[in-house]
Amino acid sequence: MYDSKEGGWGWMVTAASFLIHVIVGGIGYSCGVWQMIFTGYFGKTRYETAWIGSTLLALTAIGGIPSTLISYRFGYRASVISGSLLASSGFAMSYFCTELHELYLSIGVVAGLGLGLVLTPSVMVLENYFYRKRHLASSLAATGTSVGLVLFPTAIYYLEDIYAWKGVTLILVAVCANMIVCGAVMRQTVHYSGRQRRDLLKIFEPSLFKSVVFQGLLWSNFLWSAGAAIVFFHLPEYARSTGVTQDDALMLLGVIGVSNFLSRAVFQLFSHSAKLDTMSNVLCSAGLAVILTGLFPEFFKHKAGEIGYAIMFGLHCGFWSTFVASVTGELLSEELIAYGRGFISLSIGLGLVLGPPLAGLLIDEDFGFEVVFYGAGACMLLSSLIMLAVSIKKCHYRPVADVSTTNSSSSLGTRSVASAGATTATAATAEDNVLVTSVMTSV
């Protein structure tokens, strides 16, 4: 199934995947900047404007579902190129928008779905070129998300000052079009039979809900996605409300990006070490969430504290996106992940689409930023506690046997199809968690 050269052209594909993560992650993480721009330009509430970015993020995550269908039927290249064209079209449509609700469709739906069609295949394709080094290749590609977080928010803010927001959308048209070139280098090296494709595409298996661990995973992803999205959306404005300059507020996003990158590197290094087992992973995540939830008012009393909060949040995000895939693999079988990735993508997408608007509504109703950030921290903390709970109760339920036997004539065929689906799905699941990212998948 894998290229015997163990890399070769795969390193070019890895570079293309890295650039895709820079663009998709950069655009997704810039939603807080767009929030301030659109609120000022249209004179609308935070609740109304937040739906643009939250829809974009949600469809970037949920877009992994149709991208999987396209990738298995027509190839990864087709999914990436079509998604690039769709994202470029969405931003091009935005240039002609005169009402806020029109941006829901152009940026939120069209561009968001386009980015979703691009992101997941850009990691799935690495499975065709690497076996022993696939973990390294996927990690290198995912670091592009952190780079995008450092570059895009500040760039969009300053470009908007020069060209206005409509001019920025035209620039993003060209930026998204560059992903067409990235898709062009992704050759399809694995071909599935018709029966294999049918089995691989079973991404909504309802019997999975018999597993308490699987239910816990869905709730954990939902809560963490909602909490993290709230911070990314409203952190710049919250910082401005404390008296810091716009430049310093945007700098916080860059600090998150740098600490996110360092966190990924450190925890990726120890992710396969016996010194960092599942329980240690979960407890570390919960500890960071406790600090972010309980102590953030102290952080925001002075500029140095705000930088400290950004560092802690970046560490938490980078760690979460790194450990959640490995912990999920330990708690659930690969078959469960393969046949449940549709539900996993939906849980992440629901958190992304609901969190920022509801937080904006609370701010509009004068509950204040502190209440909102307490809520965001509580979501991330509860998410970690759920992972802690399900780590204690491991899953022994295996529904794939029932699913597979109705579609396979031999146990050997069943195992090979399930293995192929599970291998690919593990990468897709990891990237959905990265987009929140990592998003984005991973956004």
TIMIBA-913732 format. One line per 8 residues: their letters; for each residue z, x, y of C-alpha. Coordinates in nm, 3 decimals, m for minus. Layout:
N
a = Z,X,Y; ...
//
This chain:
443
mydskegg = 0.000,0.000,0.000; 0.071,0.290,0.235; m0.159,0.560,0.373; m0.107,0.869,0.160; m0.131,1.092,0.468; 0.206,0.953,0.586; 0.108,0.946,0.951; m0.220,1.099,1.065
wgwmvtaa = m0.391,0.833,1.272; m0.063,0.647,1.250; 0.080,0.862,1.527; m0.196,0.739,1.757; m0.107,0.385,1.657; 0.260,0.465,1.729; 0.164,0.581,2.080; m0.029,0.256,2.132
sflihviv = 0.271,0.056,2.011; 0.494,0.252,2.252; 0.270,0.159,2.547; 0.272,m0.205,2.441; 0.653,m0.200,2.439; 0.654,m0.045,2.786; 0.436,m0.327,2.921; 0.586,m0.622,2.733
ggigyscg = 0.944,m0.504,2.781; 0.883,m0.415,3.144; 0.738,m0.756,3.229; 1.009,m0.942,3.036; 1.297,m0.746,3.189; 1.157,m0.803,3.540; 1.241,m1.173,3.526; 1.545,m1.119,3.749
vwqmiftg = 1.319,m0.976,4.021; 1.075,m1.266,3.989; 1.372,m1.501,4.010; 1.462,m1.372,4.356; 1.099,m1.364,4.472; 1.017,m1.720,4.368; 1.347,m1.863,4.490; 1.279,m1.722,4.836
yfgktrye = 0.908,m1.807,4.847; 0.918,m2.165,4.722; 1.263,m2.252,4.855; 1.364,m2.395,4.518; 1.692,m2.378,4.328; 1.778,m2.106,4.079; 1.770,m2.366,3.804; 1.409,m2.457,3.883
tawigstl = 1.280,m2.102,3.921; 1.460,m1.969,3.613; 1.239,m2.176,3.383; 0.941,m1.949,3.459; 1.094,m1.631,3.325; 1.297,m1.796,3.052; 0.986,m1.967,2.913; 0.800,m1.635,2.921
laltaigg = 1.079,m1.460,2.731; 1.116,m1.741,2.479; 0.746,m1.758,2.397; 0.732,m1.380,2.371; 0.992,m1.408,2.094; 0.852,m1.722,1.930; 0.501,m1.583,1.962; 0.584,m1.364,1.665
ipstlisy = 0.523,m1.669,1.445; 0.156,m1.735,1.535; 0.094,m1.360,1.564; 0.199,m1.325,1.200; m0.049,m1.593,1.097; m0.329,m1.428,1.295; m0.243,m1.080,1.171; m0.251,m1.173,0.802
rfgyrasv = m0.571,m1.375,0.840; m0.775,m1.166,1.085; m0.584,m0.837,1.121; m0.338,m0.682,1.364; m0.614,m0.571,1.599; m0.731,m0.930,1.648; m0.381,m1.051,1.732; m0.311,m0.772,1.982
isgsllas = m0.646,m0.800,2.160; m0.638,m1.182,2.179; m0.280,m1.170,2.306; m0.374,m0.914,2.572; m0.657,m1.135,2.695; m0.429,m1.438,2.699; m0.155,m1.257,2.894; m0.408,m1.129,3.147
sgfamsyf = m0.549,m1.481,3.184; m0.201,m1.621,3.249; m0.134,m1.381,3.535; m0.486,m1.438,3.671; m0.419,m1.814,3.676; m0.099,m1.748,3.872; m0.298,m1.610,4.166; m0.434,m1.959,4.228
ctelhely = m0.100,m2.143,4.191; 0.046,m2.311,4.497; 0.336,m2.501,4.337; 0.629,m2.373,4.138; 0.566,m2.599,3.840; 0.216,m2.452,3.802; 0.376,m2.114,3.731; 0.561,m2.270,3.437
lsigvvag = 0.222,m2.299,3.267; 0.048,m1.983,3.388; 0.325,m1.722,3.364; 0.571,m1.902,3.137; 0.345,m2.050,2.870; 0.011,m1.867,2.882; 0.130,m1.515,2.967; 0.443,m1.554,2.753
lglglvlt = 0.249,m1.660,2.446; 0.002,m1.378,2.505; 0.279,m1.119,2.512; 0.421,m1.271,2.194; 0.089,m1.231,2.014; 0.089,m0.862,2.111; 0.445,m0.747,2.044; 0.519,m0.821,1.679
psvmvlen = 0.186,m0.692,1.533; 0.228,m0.368,1.726; 0.525,m0.290,1.501; 0.405,m0.458,1.184; 0.095,m0.236,1.185; 0.310,0.077,1.154; 0.398,m0.033,0.801; 0.036,0.047,0.705
yfyrkrhl = 0.060,0.411,0.813; 0.415,0.515,0.727; 0.657,0.487,0.440; 0.919,0.760,0.457; 0.876,0.797,0.835; 0.831,0.431,0.921; 1.187,0.408,1.054; 1.115,0.698,1.289
asslaatg = 0.780,0.554,1.400; 0.927,0.210,1.470; 1.214,0.365,1.666; 0.979,0.574,1.879; 0.767,0.270,1.956; 1.070,0.057,2.047; 1.192,0.311,2.304; 0.905,0.192,2.522
tsvglvlf = 1.113,m0.117,2.598; 1.374,0.097,2.773; 1.105,0.283,2.968; 0.958,m0.049,3.082; 1.301,m0.162,3.198; 1.335,0.149,3.414; 0.987,0.128,3.567; 0.874,m0.233,3.605
ptaiyyle = 1.149,m0.415,3.802; 1.150,m0.158,4.083; 0.770,m0.130,4.082; 0.724,m0.508,4.104; 0.973,m0.535,4.389; 0.804,m0.269,4.603; 0.452,m0.385,4.519; 0.549,m0.739,4.621
diyawkgv = 0.657,m0.603,4.957; 0.308,m0.455,5.004; 0.073,m0.701,4.834; 0.285,m1.021,4.815; 0.364,m1.179,4.480; 0.009,m1.302,4.422; m0.120,m0.950,4.460; 0.131,m0.832,4.204
tlilvavc = 0.002,m1.088,3.953; m0.346,m0.939,3.989; m0.204,m0.593,3.922; m0.036,m0.730,3.609; m0.374,m0.869,3.498; m0.502,m0.512,3.485; m0.182,m0.382,3.328; m0.199,m0.636,3.044
anmivcga = m0.568,m0.562,2.993; m0.472,m0.206,2.901; m0.316,m0.343,2.584; m0.668,m0.426,2.464; m0.727,m0.053,2.427; m0.397,m0.022,2.240; m0.508,m0.294,2.000; m0.843,m0.129,1.944
vmrqtvhy = m0.684,0.174,1.776; m0.500,m0.044,1.520; m0.707,m0.040,1.205; m0.627,m0.275,0.918; m0.557,m0.060,0.612; m0.390,m0.320,0.389; m0.573,m0.630,0.267; m0.395,m0.927,0.112
sgrqrrdl = m0.542,m1.173,m0.134; m0.557,m1.541,m0.047; m0.254,m1.616,m0.266; m0.055,m1.330,m0.111; m0.132,m1.456,0.240; m0.015,m1.805,0.149; 0.314,m1.670,0.014; 0.363,m1.431,0.306
lkifepsl = 0.320,m1.711,0.556; 0.615,m1.912,0.425; 0.834,m1.835,0.721; 1.015,m2.169,0.741; 1.197,m2.212,0.411; 1.451,m2.498,0.459; 1.656,m2.407,0.151; 1.780,m2.101,0.342
fksvvfqg = 2.024,m2.324,0.525; 2.230,m2.340,0.207; 2.333,m1.985,0.295; 2.633,m1.968,0.529; 2.541,m1.611,0.617; 2.191,m1.715,0.722; 2.333,m1.992,0.941; 2.568,m1.740,1.098
llwsnflw = 2.280,m1.505,1.168; 2.090,m1.781,1.350; 2.389,m1.873,1.567; 2.460,m1.508,1.641; 2.103,m1.445,1.755; 2.103,m1.762,1.965; 2.426,m1.682,2.146; 2.347,m1.316,2.207
sagaaivf = 1.998,m1.396,2.337; 2.138,m1.653,2.579; 2.411,m1.422,2.707; 2.192,m1.115,2.750; 1.917,m1.312,2.924; 2.169,m1.450,3.174; 2.272,m1.097,3.272; 1.915,m0.973,3.312
fhlpeyar = 1.818,m1.275,3.520; 2.115,m1.292,3.756; 2.254,m0.938,3.775; 2.041,m0.827,4.076; 2.138,m1.131,4.280; 2.502,m1.105,4.176; 2.508,m0.743,4.291; 2.351,m0.844,4.622
stgvtqdd = 2.621,m1.105,4.673; 2.885,m0.830,4.659; 2.728,m0.652,4.953; 2.511,m0.382,4.794; 2.155,m0.322,4.914; 1.847,m0.448,4.734; 1.761,m0.094,4.629; 2.104,m0.046,4.474
almllgvi = 2.080,m0.382,4.298; 1.748,m0.284,4.141; 1.890,0.054,4.050; 2.133,m0.124,3.818; 1.839,m0.240,3.604; 1.718,0.119,3.583; 2.067,0.232,3.479; 2.063,m0.032,3.205
gvsnflsr = 1.727,0.104,3.089; 1.849,0.465,3.068; 2.175,0.377,2.890; 1.978,0.143,2.662; 1.752,0.431,2.563; 2.044,0.667,2.499; 2.225,0.401,2.299; 1.923,0.343,2.079
avfqlfsh = 1.887,0.716,2.018; 2.252,0.768,1.926; 2.295,0.468,1.701; 1.952,0.516,1.543; 2.066,0.865,1.449; 2.373,0.732,1.269; 2.227,0.406,1.143; 2.177,0.543,0.791
sakldtms = 2.500,0.739,0.788; 2.788,0.641,0.567; 3.012,0.711,0.864; 2.880,0.399,1.037; 2.903,0.119,0.783; 2.840,m0.250,0.842; 3.196,m0.328,0.947; 3.204,m0.036,1.191
nvlcsagl = 2.877,m0.157,1.342; 3.010,m0.506,1.399; 3.347,m0.394,1.533; 3.179,m0.155,1.778; 2.954,m0.435,1.904; 3.251,m0.669,1.939; 3.449,m0.403,2.128; 3.171,m0.353,2.383
aviltglf = 3.139,m0.730,2.423; 3.514,m0.761,2.488; 3.491,m0.503,2.767; 3.188,m0.673,2.922; 3.355,m1.013,2.906; 3.710,m0.941,3.015; 3.678,m0.658,3.263; 3.356,m0.728,3.452
peffkhka = 3.531,m0.866,3.767; 3.695,m0.526,3.809; 3.357,m0.356,3.776; 3.207,m0.557,4.060; 3.471,m0.467,4.317; 3.285,m0.148,4.414; 2.947,0.019,4.366; 3.065,0.272,4.108
geigyaim = 3.207,m0.011,3.902; 2.876,m0.196,3.908; 2.704,0.115,3.777; 2.970,0.133,3.506; 2.899,m0.228,3.409; 2.526,m0.153,3.391; 2.594,0.147,3.166; 2.818,m0.055,2.934
fglhcgfw = 2.571,m0.343,2.918; 2.282,m0.105,2.845; 2.483,0.058,2.566; 2.563,m0.281,2.420; 2.201,m0.401,2.433; 2.063,m0.082,2.281; 2.325,m0.083,2.010; 2.280,m0.450,1.927
stfvasvt = 1.902,m0.425,1.890; 1.945,m0.122,1.666; 2.225,m0.236,1.441; 2.143,m0.606,1.399; 1.834,m0.538,1.185; 2.015,m0.293,0.957; 2.322,m0.516,0.929; 2.102,m0.817,0.856
gellseel = 1.936,m0.622,0.578; 2.276,m0.548,0.425; 2.406,m0.903,0.456; 2.091,m1.079,0.338; 1.828,m0.991,0.082; 1.481,m0.889,0.199; 1.349,m1.213,0.049; 1.580,m1.421,0.267
iaygrgfi = 1.465,m1.234,0.578; 1.099,m1.268,0.479; 1.112,m1.642,0.425; 1.342,m1.712,0.719; 1.187,m1.510,1.000; 1.040,m1.825,1.155; 1.388,m1.972,1.200; 1.516,m1.637,1.330
slsiglgl = 1.243,m1.625,1.596; 1.320,m1.982,1.700; 1.693,m1.913,1.735; 1.621,m1.616,1.961; 1.367,m1.814,2.163; 1.604,m2.107,2.215; 1.872,m1.875,2.348; 1.627,m1.713,2.588
vlgpplag = 1.484,m2.039,2.721; 1.818,m2.220,2.770; 2.055,m1.949,2.892; 1.911,m1.846,3.234; 1.833,m2.201,3.365; 2.176,m2.334,3.268; 2.338,m2.034,3.437; 2.123,m2.096,3.744
llidedfg = 2.237,m2.458,3.749; 2.603,m2.352,3.750; 2.538,m2.113,4.040; 2.352,m2.383,4.231; 2.651,m2.613,4.182; 2.880,m2.352,4.342; 3.061,m2.246,4.027; 2.994,m1.888,4.130
fevvfyga = 2.853,m1.581,3.961; 3.185,m1.490,3.800; 3.192,m1.810,3.594; 2.836,m1.748,3.481; 2.903,m1.387,3.382; 3.221,m1.488,3.201; 3.005,m1.732,3.006; 2.740,m1.468,2.933
gacmllss = 3.004,m1.223,2.811; 3.166,m1.494,2.599; 2.831,m1.567,2.432; 2.782,m1.200,2.343; 3.142,m1.170,2.223; 3.119,m1.484,2.009; 2.791,m1.355,1.867; 2.962,m1.034,1.757
limlavsi = 3.256,m1.226,1.610; 3.018,m1.441,1.406; 2.857,m1.126,1.270; 3.206,m1.001,1.186; 3.283,m1.323,1.001; 2.962,m1.323,0.798; 3.011,m0.955,0.717; 3.324,m1.058,0.532
kkchyrpv = 3.142,m1.333,0.344; 2.827,m1.179,0.200; 2.540,m1.389,0.077; 2.466,m1.421,m0.294; 2.219,m1.707,m0.265; 1.858,m1.621,m0.345; 1.621,m1.917,m0.289; 1.303,m1.712,m0.311
advsttns = 1.284,m1.747,m0.687; 1.243,m2.122,m0.647; 0.985,m2.079,m0.374; 0.783,m1.812,m0.544; 0.762,m1.962,m0.891; 0.565,m2.257,m0.760; 0.301,m2.025,m0.622; 0.287,m1.735,m0.871
ssslgtrs = 0.187,m1.724,m1.232; 0.390,m1.415,m1.320; 0.722,m1.262,m1.225; 0.543,m0.935,m1.139; 0.318,m1.114,m0.890; 0.617,m1.291,m0.743; 0.803,m0.965,m0.687; 0.503,m0.790,m0.533
vasagatt = 0.430,m1.073,m0.290; 0.795,m1.112,m0.192; 0.826,m0.738,m0.143; 0.518,m0.723,0.080; 0.641,m1.017,0.286; 0.992,m0.877,0.312; 0.875,m0.533,0.422; 0.660,m0.675,0.698
ataataed = 0.916,m0.934,0.798; 1.190,m0.675,0.839; 0.987,m0.506,1.112; 0.913,m0.838,1.279; 1.279,m0.939,1.269; 1.384,m0.607,1.420; 1.140,m0.645,1.706; 1.246,m0.996,1.789
nvlvtsvm = 1.596,m0.862,1.847; 1.468,m0.561,2.049; 1.295,m0.787,2.329; 1.612,m0.963,2.417; 1.464,m0.760,2.467; 1.402,m0.651,2.348; 1.331,m0.758,2.389; 1.126,m0.833,2.364
tsv = 1.048,m0.853,2.042; 1.202,m0.792,1.969; 1.188,m0.927,2.278
//
